[in-house]
Amino acid sequence: MKNIITVNNLKTAFGEKIVHDGLNLSINSGEIYGLLGPSGCGKSTLLKEMVMLENSYEGSINMLGLKLENISQADAQSLRKKWGVLFQAGALFSSLTLAQNIELPLKEYTNLTQKIIDDIVDFKISIVGLKKSDSNLYPSQLSGGMKKKAGLARALAMDPKLLFLDEPTSGLDPISAREFDTLILKLRDLLGLTIVMVSHDLRSMDDTLDRCAIIDNKKIVYEGTLDGVKEIENDFIKTFFKM
């Protein structure tokens, strides 16, 4: 498999608070990769660093062949078109309809006609399991599961190579969470995505992840498959996975 994301000797600090101290990991094309660990260990911070929303770090993050430290504005703009992000709460704009939320990146980054944009929005709505009749609803009219799907449709609007998911099943009931897991697997195969996911949902991890990195006490204590976790003699890992 081709390696498309590497993190080398990453150190993150906010003032005197050290979040990461020498992280190293690699993510391969086409896999679903999990960033796992206890609350406050820096999983979401690492994801934000990968998508250039945080830069309080030393070390190196290489994304699709480009180093993020000291990246040019043009290269950064190009990279942002190649990934989509689903934030934990969906991050939908409350004053915009579902369709208007999804079309935002298309209007921001392309010169497509409104007719083509409308067709793309309809397609993205359908592939995430929403109905065309949902397109005129506002976020306040959507259930938690629908908000997640709407946020996912927007993340997919630009046909990204990479998809970043921050706690995608958080706040969903067990049935909706399992449906979302199935959707993620389907979209990975259908669209050829590489997916990086932060999660606390053990069932979701088991159902979706190809590999993972487990962060504890500022370090990566394990990187590999979930099956391999069972062989690790580490008190935190055993407690985390209830082994």
N, C-alpha and C positions, 0 to 999 in steps of 0.2 A: 504494500500500500504506500502511496505517496504521502509524505509528511507535509502538512500545510500550515500547522501552527507549532511553534516551539517557544518555550519559556526557559530562559537560561539565567540562573543565579539571581532571581528576582527578589529584591528587597523593597518592602513598602513601609513607610512610616508617616504618621501624621503627628508632627511635633515630636514628642518623646515616646509616643505610642507606636511600637513596632508591630505591624500586622503580619508581614511575611518576612522570613529571614532565610533567603537562599532557595527559592523554589525552582525546580526543574521539571518540565513535563513536555510531552510531544503528543500531537493529535493528528491522526491520519485521515486522509480523504475518505469520505463515505461512511465514517463511523459515528455512532452516537456516544459521546464522551461525557462523563459526569464529573462535576466538581462537588465533592462531598466533604462533610465534616460538621462539627457542632456549630451552633449559633455563635456568631461573633468571630469565627476563625478566619474570615476574609474571603469566603467563596464569591460573594456578590461583588466585592471589591476587585477581585481578580478578573471577573467577567467584565466589569466596567473598564478596567485597564485594557483589556483586549479590544474593546470597542471604542477606545479613546475618549471615555468619559471621565477617567481619572488618570493622572500622570505623576502621582507622588511616589515614584519608584526609581530604584537603581537596578541595573541589570539589563536584560534584553528580552523583548517580545518580537518574534518574527511572524508576520501574518501574510500568507500567500506570497512569500518571497520578499516582503518589504519589512524593514526594521521600523518599529513604531517610534522609538526614541529619535528625536530630531527629524521626523518625517516632514517632507515638504507639504505645503497646503494642497498642491495639485494631487500628489499621491494619496494624501489623506482623503480627499474628496472622492478619488477613484475607488479607494477601498470601501468607503461607506456605501457605495452603490452595490458592493458585492456581498454584503451581509444584511440580515434582518434581525431585529431584536424584539422579543416578547418580554416585557417587564412584568413583574409579579402581579400588579393590579390591573394590567392591561394598558394603562396610560392612554386611554382614549380621551379625546377632547370632548367635553360634555356638551359644548354648543354646536357640535357637528353630528350629522347622521352617521350611521354605520358606513354607508357608501362614501361619504365625504371624508371620513377618517382614513379609509383604505386608499383613496385616490391622492392623498396628500403627498407622499413621496414621488408619485408619478408626475404631479404638477410641479414639484420642486426640482426634480432632476432630469426631466425629459421635455421634449417639445412635441409630444404626441397630441393628436387632435382629441377633442372631448369624446368623440364617438369611439375611438380606439380605447381611451381610458375607461369609458363606461363598459366596454366589452371585457377589458382586463379585470375590472372590479367585479363584474358578474361572475367571471370564471373563478376568481380567488374566493368569493363568497361561497360558491358551490363546492370547491375542493376541501374547504374546512368544515363542511357539513351544515352550513347555514342556508336559509331559503332566500330566494330573490325578494320575497315580500318583506324580509327583515331589513332590507337595505335602507329604508327610510326611517327606521327607528333610531331614537337617540340612546346614548349609553344608559340613561336613567330608566329606560324601558327594557333593558336587556337583563337576563339572568346572569349569575356569575359565570356559568359555563359559556354562555353566548358572548360575554365580554372577552373571555379568553380566546375564543375562536375568532372574534372580530380583530383582536390584537394580533393574532397569528396571521390572519388574512392580510393585514397591513404590513406585517413583517415580510410577507412573501410577495408583496406587490411588485418589487423590482427584479423578480426571478433571481434571488441571491444564491451564491454558492454555499454560504455559511449561514446557519441559523443559531442564534443564541437565545436560550430560554432560562429565565430566572424564576424558579419555583413554579413551573407551569401548572401543577395540579393543586397548588395551595388554595384553600378555600372552597374546593369542590367536594361534593359528596362522593362516596366511594364508587358509585356507578358512573358518574360523570368523569371522575378521574381515570377510570379504566378505559372509558371511551376516548379520552384525550390521549392516553398512551397509545392506543391502537391507531389513532389519527397520526400521531408523530411517526410511528413506524411506516405507515402507508405513505406519508409525504416524503420521508427519507428515500424510499424505494422509487416512488413515482417521479420525484424531481431531482434525484441524485444529490441530495443535500449532505453536508457534514453538519452535525448538530452538537453544540456544546450546551450542557444543561446543568444548572444548579438545582439541587433537590434535597429535601428531607424525607421524601416519600419512599419508604423501603420497597413497597410493592412496585411502584413506578420504576425505581432503579432496576429491580429484578426483571421487569418486563421489557425494558427498553435499552439498557446500556450495553455497549460492546466492551468498553473499558472505562476506567475511572481513575481519578487522583483523589486521595483522601488527605485532607489537611488537618493537622492538629498541632497545637502549640507552635504556630508560625512555620511549621515544616510540612513537607509532604511525607507522610509515613508509609504510603503505599501507592503504587501506580501499576495497574494491570486489570485483568478481568475480575469480575465479582467472584467467580469460582476460586480464583487464586487467593482471595481474602481469607479463606478458611485455613490456609496453611501458615498464616502470619501469627506469630506469637506477640501480640500487642494488646495490652489491657483495654485501651481505648477502643480499638477496632472490635474486639469481642463484645464490649458493652454496646457500641454503636449499632452493630448488626445483631445484637441479642443472641450471640452464639453461645 
